């Protein structure tokens, strides 16, 4: 955070939990602080906390349950009708307007030009897309990762839970990911060499990453994702995260070609 602020980053988009103390780390100056939420309640908590710090979000990303990687829902909440992005947007938009009328950016399941128009018509100020840009020529994902996206079918995209993320939240991946398969078969020794603090125990003490000791119920997110980008491959097999719509991606294209499709000027 401090490095990004010192470098004058245009914006910091912060997820992986509620960033309640984000504005207190360092005066952001011209850097926009943008939290990621999965509900109006989460945004309300952030707004109230940040207000006490003399700040309000510069924008917010609302991420629905069709996104890739970590999901801000319990495993039994992922498929609920109430948690569809279409149903989450109105109350989040309402809360954003009451908290300073800042932009709401939607994410999770946005695939096409029509999807963008649909959510912009519902009041979204922008969209965030990840999966579509994985399989582009300019993507920093490894070639194996890109081919896994292209080859993935609907049945291949799963919400990993056991084994799953050390933080306990559901985690959407391609099931053929080498690390996920190894975890399912429990044929690896734990390879987490970082042990970052994630949670507090019942006594309020910080704990080490569960993946450091338990290879049966958890996989090492950090090294798996680094390996999927071509780093740390000597320490861990790759873990391929994707959104639900990855099954619709069938070829590698340039970002320019993809952008033309998304703005409606090309096929």
QUIFEN-V990400 format. One line per field, one symbol per residue. phi: phi as a letter, one per 20 degrees, with the letter a starting at -180 (. if undefined). A space follows every 10 residues. Layout:
phi: ???
//
This chain:
phi: .fffffemgf bcddcloeff dgfefagfle efdcfdccaf ffffffgfff ffembcgeac dedefefemf decfgedgdf gfefgfeffg ffffffffep lefddebnne ccgffffgff feofeacdcc ggefedfege ffffffffff efdgfedcef ccfbffeneg bebefeggff ffffeldceg cfddmffccd efenefdefg ffddeedcce ggffffffdn dmfedbffce ebegegfeec aecfffffff ffendbe
//
